[in-house]
Amino acid sequence: MLSKRRLSLIKSESASHPIAKFAFVIQKYQNSTKRSGNINQNLC
């Protein structure tokens, strides 16, 4: 019983991991675009 539950937990974790990684990359990209936007505003 415990081993089965553990396996399902590991499966769900591994399934959600790439999604979390993808969200992290998007957040990083948004932060970089925000920074570049601020720099452009300062130049103007």
PQR file with spaces between the fields and no chain letter, atoms N, CA, C, O and H, PARSE charges and radii, in Angstrom:
ATOM       1  N    MET     1       0.833   -1.202    0.000 -0.4000 1.5000
ATOM       2  CA   MET     1       0.000    0.000    0.000 -0.0000 2.0000
ATOM       3  C    MET     1       0.874    1.262    0.000  0.5500 1.7000
ATOM       4  O    MET     1       0.708    2.160   -0.826 -0.5500 1.4000
ATOM       5  N    LEU     2       1.797    1.294    0.942 -0.4000 1.5000
ATOM       6  CA   LEU     2       2.660    2.473    1.037 -0.0000 2.0000
ATOM       7  C    LEU     2       3.498    2.658   -0.226  0.5500 1.7000
ATOM       8  O    LEU     2       3.637    3.772   -0.731 -0.5500 1.4000
ATOM       9  H    LEU     2       1.932    0.565    1.613  0.4000 1.0000
ATOM      10  N    SER     3       4.051    1.566   -0.725 -0.4000 1.5000
ATOM      11  CA   SER     3       4.905    1.655   -1.912 -0.0000 2.0000
ATOM      12  C    SER     3       4.095    2.153   -3.113  0.5500 1.7000
ATOM      13  O    SER     3       4.582    2.951   -3.914 -0.5500 1.4000
ATOM      14  H    SER     3       3.939    0.661   -0.314  0.4000 1.0000
ATOM      15  N    LYS     4       2.855    1.673   -3.226 -0.4000 1.5000
ATOM      16  CA   LYS     4       1.998    2.131   -4.336 -0.0000 2.0000
ATOM      17  C    LYS     4       1.748    3.630   -4.230  0.5500 1.7000
ATOM      18  O    LYS     4       1.838    4.359   -5.217 -0.5500 1.4000
ATOM      19  H    LYS     4       2.459    1.025   -2.576  0.4000 1.0000
ATOM      20  N    ARG     5       1.432    4.079   -3.015 -0.4000 1.5000
ATOM      21  CA   ARG     5       1.158    5.501   -2.810 -0.0000 2.0000
ATOM      22  C    ARG     5       2.397    6.332   -3.134  0.5500 1.7000
ATOM      23  O    ARG     5       2.309    7.406   -3.729 -0.5500 1.4000
ATOM      24  H    ARG     5       1.358    3.487   -2.213  0.4000 1.0000
ATOM      25  N    ARG     6       3.557    5.805   -2.724 -0.4000 1.5000
ATOM      26  CA   ARG     6       4.804    6.509   -2.974 -0.0000 2.0000
ATOM      27  C    ARG     6       5.063    6.626   -4.470  0.5500 1.7000
ATOM      28  O    ARG     6       5.481    7.674   -4.962 -0.5500 1.4000
ATOM      29  H    ARG     6       3.628    4.933   -2.240  0.4000 1.0000
ATOM      30  N    LEU     7       4.808    5.532   -5.188 -0.4000 1.5000
ATOM      31  CA   LEU     7       5.022    5.533   -6.636 -0.0000 2.0000
ATOM      32  C    LEU     7       4.139    6.581   -7.315  0.5500 1.7000
ATOM      33  O    LEU     7       4.596    7.303   -8.201 -0.5500 1.4000
ATOM      34  H    LEU     7       4.468    4.680   -4.789  0.4000 1.0000
ATOM      35  N    SER     8       2.883    6.663   -6.899 -0.4000 1.5000
ATOM      36  CA   SER     8       1.967    7.632   -7.498 -0.0000 2.0000
ATOM      37  C    SER     8       2.412    9.053   -7.168  0.5500 1.7000
ATOM      38  O    SER     8       2.285    9.951   -8.000 -0.5500 1.4000
ATOM      39  H    SER     8       2.512    6.077   -6.179  0.4000 1.0000
ATOM      40  N    LEU     9       2.931    9.260   -5.965 -0.4000 1.5000
ATOM      41  CA   LEU     9       3.430   10.581   -5.581 -0.0000 2.0000
ATOM      42  C    LEU     9       4.604   10.983   -6.461  0.5500 1.7000
ATOM      43  O    LEU     9       4.677   12.106   -6.959 -0.5500 1.4000
ATOM      44  H    LEU     9       3.035    8.530   -5.290  0.4000 1.0000
ATOM      45  N    ILE    10       5.527   10.029   -6.641 -0.4000 1.5000
ATOM      46  CA   ILE    10       6.708   10.296   -7.476 -0.0000 2.0000
ATOM      47  C    ILE    10       6.263   10.601   -8.907  0.5500 1.7000
ATOM      48  O    ILE    10       6.790   11.504   -9.557 -0.5500 1.4000
ATOM      49  H    ILE    10       5.468    9.117   -6.236  0.4000 1.0000
ATOM      50  N    LYS    11       5.282    9.829   -9.384 -0.4000 1.5000
ATOM      51  CA   LYS    11       4.786   10.039  -10.753 -0.0000 2.0000
ATOM      52  C    LYS    11       4.203   11.440  -10.901  0.5500 1.7000
ATOM      53  O    LYS    11       4.522   12.142  -11.860 -0.5500 1.4000
ATOM      54  H    LYS    11       4.854    9.096   -8.856  0.4000 1.0000
ATOM      55  N    SER    12       3.357   11.856   -9.967 -0.4000 1.5000
ATOM      56  CA   SER    12       2.725   13.172  -10.054 -0.0000 2.0000
ATOM      57  C    SER    12       3.767   14.273   -9.931  0.5500 1.7000
ATOM      58  O    SER    12       3.664   15.309  -10.588 -0.5500 1.4000
ATOM      59  H    SER    12       3.097   11.286   -9.187  0.4000 1.0000
ATOM      60  N    GLU    13       4.776   14.048   -9.085 -0.4000 1.5000
ATOM      61  CA   GLU    13       5.833   15.051   -8.924 -0.0000 2.0000
ATOM      62  C    GLU    13       6.600   15.228  -10.222  0.5500 1.7000
ATOM      63  O    GLU    13       6.826   16.355  -10.661 -0.5500 1.4000
ATOM      64  H    GLU    13       4.860   13.207   -8.552  0.4000 1.0000
ATOM      65  N    SER    14       7.002   14.122  -10.840 -0.4000 1.5000
ATOM      66  CA   SER    14       7.781   14.184  -12.071 -0.0000 2.0000
ATOM      67  C    SER    14       6.940   14.794  -13.195  0.5500 1.7000
ATOM      68  O    SER    14       7.480   15.439  -14.094 -0.5500 1.4000
ATOM      69  H    SER    14       6.817   13.207  -10.482  0.4000 1.0000
ATOM      70  N    ALA    15       5.623   14.592  -13.146 -0.4000 1.5000
ATOM      71  CA   ALA    15       4.744   15.129  -14.180 -0.0000 2.0000
ATOM      72  C    ALA    15       4.606   16.639  -14.036  0.5500 1.7000
ATOM      73  O    ALA    15       4.524   17.353  -15.036 -0.5500 1.4000
ATOM      74  H    ALA    15       5.185   14.068  -12.415  0.4000 1.0000
ATOM      75  N    SER    16       4.579   17.132  -12.797 -0.4000 1.5000
ATOM      76  CA   SER    16       4.402   18.563  -12.573 -0.0000 2.0000
ATOM      77  C    SER    16       5.731   19.305  -12.649  0.5500 1.7000
ATOM      78  O    SER    16       5.746   20.529  -12.782 -0.5500 1.4000
ATOM      79  H    SER    16       4.646   16.553  -11.984  0.4000 1.0000
ATOM      80  N    HIS    17       6.849   18.582  -12.567 -0.4000 1.5000
ATOM      81  CA   HIS    17       8.161   19.231  -12.537 -0.0000 2.0000
ATOM      82  C    HIS    17       8.447   20.030  -13.807  0.5500 1.7000
ATOM      83  O    HIS    17       8.798   21.205  -13.700 -0.5500 1.4000
ATOM      84  H    HIS    17       6.837   17.588  -12.459  0.4000 1.0000
ATOM      85  N    PRO    18       8.314   19.450  -15.010 -0.5600 1.5000
ATOM      86  CA   PRO    18       8.594   20.215  -16.227  0.2800 2.0000
ATOM      87  C    PRO    18       7.696   21.435  -16.361  0.5500 1.7000
ATOM      88  O    PRO    18       8.114   22.463  -16.894 -0.5500 1.4000
ATOM      89  N    ILE    19       6.463   21.324  -15.878 -0.4000 1.5000
ATOM      90  CA   ILE    19       5.550   22.473  -15.943 -0.0000 2.0000
ATOM      91  C    ILE    19       6.077   23.601  -15.060  0.5500 1.7000
ATOM      92  O    ILE    19       6.052   24.771  -15.443 -0.5500 1.4000
ATOM      93  H    ILE    19       6.123   20.490  -15.444  0.4000 1.0000
ATOM      94  N    ALA    20       6.555   23.230  -13.873 -0.4000 1.5000
ATOM      95  CA   ALA    20       7.108   24.232  -12.965 -0.0000 2.0000
ATOM      96  C    ALA    20       8.353   24.856  -13.581  0.5500 1.7000
ATOM      97  O    ALA    20       8.567   26.065  -13.478 -0.5500 1.4000
ATOM      98  H    ALA    20       6.576   22.280  -13.562  0.4000 1.0000
ATOM      99  N    LYS    21       9.171   24.031  -14.218 -0.4000 1.5000
ATOM     100  CA   LYS    21      10.380   24.539  -14.871 -0.0000 2.0000
ATOM     101  C    LYS    21       9.988   25.524  -15.968  0.5500 1.7000
ATOM     102  O    LYS    21      10.602   26.583  -16.101 -0.5500 1.4000
ATOM     103  H    LYS    21       8.998   23.050  -14.302  0.4000 1.0000
ATOM     104  N    PHE    22       8.971   25.179  -16.752 -0.4000 1.5000
ATOM     105  CA   PHE    22       8.498   26.023  -17.849 -0.0000 2.0000
ATOM     106  C    PHE    22       8.009   27.368  -17.317  0.5500 1.7000
ATOM     107  O    PHE    22       8.306   28.420  -17.885 -0.5500 1.4000
ATOM     108  H    PHE    22       8.473   24.319  -16.644  0.4000 1.0000
ATOM     109  N    ALA    23       7.241   27.317  -16.198 -0.4000 1.5000
ATOM     110  CA   ALA    23       6.730   28.551  -15.598 -0.0000 2.0000
ATOM     111  C    ALA    23       7.887   29.416  -15.108  0.5500 1.7000
ATOM     112  O    ALA    23       7.847   30.640  -15.227 -0.5500 1.4000
ATOM     113  H    ALA    23       7.000   26.463  -15.736  0.4000 1.0000
ATOM     114  N    PHE    24       8.918   28.776  -14.556 -0.4000 1.5000
ATOM     115  CA   PHE    24      10.077   29.512  -14.061 -0.0000 2.0000
ATOM     116  C    PHE    24      10.775   30.225  -15.210  0.5500 1.7000
ATOM     117  O    PHE    24      11.188   31.376  -15.071 -0.5500 1.4000
ATOM     118  H    PHE    24       8.950   27.781  -14.460  0.4000 1.0000
ATOM     119  N    VAL    25      10.907   29.541  -16.347 -0.4000 1.5000
ATOM     120  CA   VAL    25      11.552   30.146  -17.521 -0.0000 2.0000
ATOM     121  C    VAL    25      10.740   31.339  -18.000  0.5500 1.7000
ATOM     122  O    VAL    25      11.304   32.380  -18.336 -0.5500 1.4000
ATOM     123  H    VAL    25      10.571   28.606  -16.459  0.4000 1.0000
ATOM     124  N    ILE    26       9.411   31.193  -18.034 -0.4000 1.5000
ATOM     125  CA   ILE    26       8.540   32.288  -18.472 -0.0000 2.0000
ATOM     126  C    ILE    26       8.705   33.483  -17.543  0.5500 1.7000
ATOM     127  O    ILE    26       8.810   34.621  -18.001 -0.5500 1.4000
ATOM     128  H    ILE    26       8.953   30.347  -17.761  0.4000 1.0000
ATOM     129  N    GLN    27       8.729   33.221  -16.224 -0.4000 1.5000
ATOM     130  CA   GLN    27       8.872   34.294  -15.248 -0.0000 2.0000
ATOM     131  C    GLN    27      10.192   35.024  -15.470  0.5500 1.7000
ATOM     132  O    GLN    27      10.248   36.253  -15.439 -0.5500 1.4000
ATOM     133  H    GLN    27       8.644   32.296  -15.853  0.4000 1.0000
ATOM     134  N    LYS    28      11.257   34.248  -15.696 -0.4000 1.5000
ATOM     135  CA   LYS    28      12.575   34.834  -15.924 -0.0000 2.0000
ATOM     136  C    LYS    28      12.533   35.723  -17.170  0.5500 1.7000
ATOM     137  O    LYS    28      13.082   36.824  -17.181 -0.5500 1.4000
ATOM     138  H    LYS    28      11.212   33.250  -15.721  0.4000 1.0000
ATOM     139  N    TYR    29      11.867   35.223  -18.224 -0.4000 1.5000
ATOM     140  CA   TYR    29      11.778   35.967  -19.482 -0.0000 2.0000
ATOM     141  C    TYR    29      11.003   37.263  -19.288  0.5500 1.7000
ATOM     142  O    TYR    29      11.399   38.313  -19.794 -0.5500 1.4000
ATOM     143  H    TYR    29      11.421   34.328  -18.215  0.4000 1.0000
ATOM     144  N    GLN    30       9.885   37.184  -18.545 -0.4000 1.5000
ATOM     145  CA   GLN    30       9.083   38.376  -18.292 -0.0000 2.0000
ATOM     146  C    GLN    30       9.886   39.406  -17.509  0.5500 1.7000
ATOM     147  O    GLN    30       9.809   40.600  -17.795 -0.5500 1.4000
ATOM     148  H    GLN    30       9.563   36.331  -18.134  0.4000 1.0000
ATOM     149  N    ASN    31      10.660   38.949  -16.515 -0.4000 1.5000
ATOM     150  CA   ASN    31      11.477   39.856  -15.720 -0.0000 2.0000
ATOM     151  C    ASN    31      12.508   40.552  -16.610  0.5500 1.7000
ATOM     152  O    ASN    31      12.747   41.750  -16.461 -0.5500 1.4000
ATOM     153  H    ASN    31      10.722   37.979  -16.283  0.4000 1.0000
ATOM     154  N    SER    32      13.118   39.808  -17.529 -0.4000 1.5000
ATOM     155  CA   SER    32      14.140   40.390  -18.396 -0.0000 2.0000
ATOM     156  C    SER    32      13.504   41.407  -19.347  0.5500 1.7000
ATOM     157  O    SER    32      14.100   42.449  -19.620 -0.5500 1.4000
ATOM     158  H    SER    32      12.924   38.834  -17.650  0.4000 1.0000
ATOM     159  N    THR    33      12.310   41.119  -19.852 -0.4000 1.5000
ATOM     160  CA   THR    33      11.650   42.058  -20.764 -0.0000 2.0000
ATOM     161  C    THR    33      11.235   43.318  -20.003  0.5500 1.7000
ATOM     162  O    THR    33      11.305   44.421  -20.545 -0.5500 1.4000
ATOM     163  H    THR    33      11.826   40.272  -19.631  0.4000 1.0000
ATOM     164  N    LYS    34      10.805   43.156  -18.749 -0.4000 1.5000
ATOM     165  CA   LYS    34      10.442   44.309  -17.929 -0.0000 2.0000
ATOM     166  C    LYS    34      11.652   45.213  -17.741  0.5500 1.7000
ATOM     167  O    LYS    34      11.556   46.436  -17.848 -0.5500 1.4000
ATOM     168  H    LYS    34      10.749   42.260  -18.309  0.4000 1.0000
ATOM     169  N    ARG    35      12.797   44.589  -17.459 -0.4000 1.5000
ATOM     170  CA   ARG    35      14.022   45.351  -17.233 -0.0000 2.0000
ATOM     171  C    ARG    35      14.406   46.119  -18.496  0.5500 1.7000
ATOM     172  O    ARG    35      14.738   47.303  -18.426 -0.5500 1.4000
ATOM     173  H    ARG    35      12.875   43.596  -17.373  0.4000 1.0000
ATOM     174  N    SER    36      14.362   45.447  -19.653 -0.4000 1.5000
ATOM     175  CA   SER    36      14.732   46.102  -20.905 -0.0000 2.0000
ATOM     176  C    SER    36      13.749   47.231  -21.209  0.5500 1.7000
ATOM     177  O    SER    36      14.139   48.265  -21.752 -0.5500 1.4000
ATOM     178  H    SER    36      14.092   44.485  -19.710  0.4000 1.0000
ATOM     179  N    GLY    37      12.466   47.033  -20.858 -0.4000 1.5000
ATOM     180  CA   GLY    37      11.474   48.084  -21.071 -0.0000 2.0000
ATOM     181  C    GLY    37      11.787   49.299  -20.226  0.5500 1.7000
ATOM     182  O    GLY    37      11.661   50.430  -20.694 -0.5500 1.4000
ATOM     183  H    GLY    37      12.150   46.193  -20.417  0.4000 1.0000
ATOM     184  N    ASN    38      12.196   49.078  -18.980 -0.4000 1.5000
ATOM     185  CA   ASN    38      12.548   50.187  -18.107 -0.0000 2.0000
ATOM     186  C    ASN    38      13.759   50.941  -18.649  0.5500 1.7000
ATOM     187  O    ASN    38      13.816   52.168  -18.581 -0.5500 1.4000
ATOM     188  H    ASN    38      12.299   48.159  -18.600  0.4000 1.0000
ATOM     189  N    ILE    39      14.729   50.199  -19.188 -0.4000 1.5000
ATOM     190  CA   ILE    39      15.933   50.822  -19.737 -0.0000 2.0000
ATOM     191  C    ILE    39      15.544   51.693  -20.933  0.5500 1.7000
ATOM     192  O    ILE    39      16.043   52.808  -21.085 -0.5500 1.4000
ATOM     193  H    ILE    39      14.683   49.201  -19.243  0.4000 1.0000
ATOM     194  N    ASN    40      14.646   51.173  -21.784 -0.4000 1.5000
ATOM     195  CA   ASN    40      14.221   51.944  -22.948 -0.0000 2.0000
ATOM     196  C    ASN    40      13.511   53.216  -22.518  0.5500 1.7000
ATOM     197  O    ASN    40      13.704   54.264  -23.134 -0.5500 1.4000
ATOM     198  H    ASN    40      14.241   50.267  -21.661  0.4000 1.0000
ATOM     199  N    GLN    41      12.695   53.148  -21.474 -0.4000 1.5000
ATOM     200  CA   GLN    41      11.988   54.330  -20.991 -0.0000 2.0000
ATOM     201  C    GLN    41      12.989   55.362  -20.478  0.5500 1.7000
ATOM     202  O    GLN    41      12.825   56.560  -20.708 -0.5500 1.4000
ATOM     203  H    GLN    41      12.538   52.297  -20.973  0.4000 1.0000
ATOM     204  N    ASN    42      14.021   54.897  -19.787 -0.4000 1.5000
ATOM     205  CA   ASN    42      15.016   55.825  -19.259 -0.0000 2.0000
ATOM     206  C    ASN    42      15.764   56.511  -20.397  0.5500 1.7000
ATOM     207  O    ASN    42      16.114   57.687  -20.290 -0.5500 1.4000
ATOM     208  H    ASN    42      14.154   53.923  -19.601  0.4000 1.0000
ATOM     209  N    LEU    43      16.014   55.774  -21.500 -0.4000 1.5000
ATOM     210  CA   LEU    43      16.723   56.355  -22.633 -0.0000 2.0000
ATOM     211  C    LEU    43      15.864   57.442  -23.277  0.5500 1.7000
ATOM     212  O    LEU    43      16.387   58.470  -23.706 -0.5500 1.4000
ATOM     213  H    LEU    43      15.730   54.819  -21.586  0.4000 1.0000
ATOM     214  N    CYS    44      14.558   57.223  -23.346 -0.4000 1.5000
ATOM     215  CA   CYS    44      13.661   58.211  -23.934 -0.0000 2.0000
ATOM     216  C    CYS    44      13.484   59.358  -22.948  0.5500 1.7000
ATOM     217  O    CYS    44      12.763   60.314  -23.235 -0.5500 1.4000
ATOM     218  H    CYS    44      14.133   56.387  -22.998  0.4000 1.0000
